[in-house]
Amino acid sequence: MTPFITISDDSTDEHGPFDLAVRAVIRHQDAVTLMHLKQSNTYVLPGGGVHEGESLETALTREVSEETGHIVHTATKTLIIREILDGLRREHHIYAVTVKDGTEPTNLTDEERDLGMVPVRVAFQEATRILAKAEGTHKYSEPIQTRELIALLSTT
């Protein structure tokens, strides 16, 4: 069984279904891929929502390809994080991912482009520092980056 944790603010209703999401921890020897959201200076792992009828693994492969241009080679689920913030209820399935050599063109959504989303490869220790510092300007930068830090550490 995959372990899980819950991140919640105290002001929300904790009942009802969770939307599903996937997150990829892509290691490159001593580095990882993060997505930098330039508009809010927030860092996240590649990933996103699961479409209706889509398997978690298919969503993971699609999100990694769209956001980073990488093709997933292997994926091992390491953790589930349930997030409840301002009524948003999302269950993130975290995967340790290896990718094939080379990249394809990215295929970002309009929303992702508006956020200034770009993939960056960062040394593992630097990634943990960036995520722990949470210097973003979005109102949820801190809990989002805490989620990503926990996800990153779940793969070590």
Secondary structure, 3 states (H helix, E strand, C coil): CCCEEEEECCCCCCCCCCEEEEEEEEEECCEEEEEEECCCCEEECCEEECCCCCCHHHHHHHHHHHHHCCCEEEEEEEEEEEEEECCEEEEEEEEEEEECCCCCCCCCCHHHHHCCEEEEEEEHHHHHHHHHHCCCCCCCHHHHHHHHHHHHHCCC
